């Protein structure tokens, strides 16, 4: 069974495409190590950038539409 780690994004105050790129890199690195990352409490601005960039599925937003 893979290890799962949840990261709380609730304290994120600034959102950008660079932040999305960082989260994607974390997901990729964790996946290579057999770890599944889950992100909770998405700030709305960061959520919008992920959806607009069409990477919401890669970041688990398709199962976490409410934060």
C-alpha positions as CSV (number, residue, x, y, z in Angstrom):
1,X,0.0,0.0,0.0
2,X,1.5,3.4,-1.0
3,X,2.3,6.0,1.6
4,X,-0.1,9.0,1.5
5,X,0.9,12.5,2.6
6,X,-1.6,15.3,2.9
7,X,-0.3,18.9,2.5
8,X,-2.5,21.7,3.8
9,X,-2.5,24.7,1.4
10,X,-4.7,26.8,3.6
11,X,-1.9,29.1,4.6
12,X,-0.9,29.9,1.1
13,X,-1.4,33.7,0.6
14,X,0.0,34.2,-3.0
15,X,-0.9,32.1,-6.0
16,X,0.9,31.8,-9.3
17,X,1.7,29.4,-12.1
18,X,5.1,28.9,-10.4
19,X,3.3,27.5,-7.4
20,X,1.4,25.1,-9.6
21,X,4.7,24.0,-11.2
22,X,6.2,23.4,-7.8
23,X,3.2,21.3,-6.7
24,X,3.4,19.3,-9.9
25,X,7.1,18.7,-9.3
26,X,6.4,17.5,-5.7
27,X,3.7,15.1,-7.1
28,X,6.2,13.7,-9.6
29,X,9.0,13.3,-7.1
30,X,6.7,11.7,-4.5
31,X,5.3,9.3,-7.1
32,X,8.8,8.1,-8.0
33,X,9.3,7.4,-4.3
34,X,6.0,5.5,-4.0
35,X,4.3,8.3,-2.1
36,X,0.9,9.8,-3.0
37,X,0.5,13.5,-2.2
38,X,-2.9,15.0,-1.5
39,X,-3.5,18.7,-1.2
40,X,-6.2,20.1,1.1
41,X,-7.7,23.6,1.6
42,X,-6.9,24.9,-1.8
43,X,-6.9,28.8,-2.0
44,X,-9.5,29.8,-4.6
45,X,-6.9,31.6,-6.7
46,X,-4.5,28.6,-6.8
47,X,-7.5,26.3,-7.7
48,X,-8.4,28.6,-10.6
49,X,-4.8,28.6,-12.0
50,X,-4.7,24.8,-11.8
51,X,-8.0,24.4,-13.6
52,X,-7.1,27.0,-16.2
53,X,-3.8,25.2,-16.8
54,X,-5.6,21.9,-17.2
55,X,-3.5,20.2,-14.5
56,X,-6.3,20.0,-11.9
57,X,-6.6,16.2,-12.4
58,X,-2.8,15.8,-11.9
59,X,-3.1,17.6,-8.6
60,X,-6.1,15.7,-7.4
61,X,-8.6,18.5,-7.8
62,X,-11.1,16.3,-9.7
63,X,-11.9,14.6,-6.4
64,X,-11.5,17.7,-4.2
65,X,-13.7,20.4,-5.6
66,X,-14.6,21.9,-2.3
67,X,-11.3,22.6,-0.7
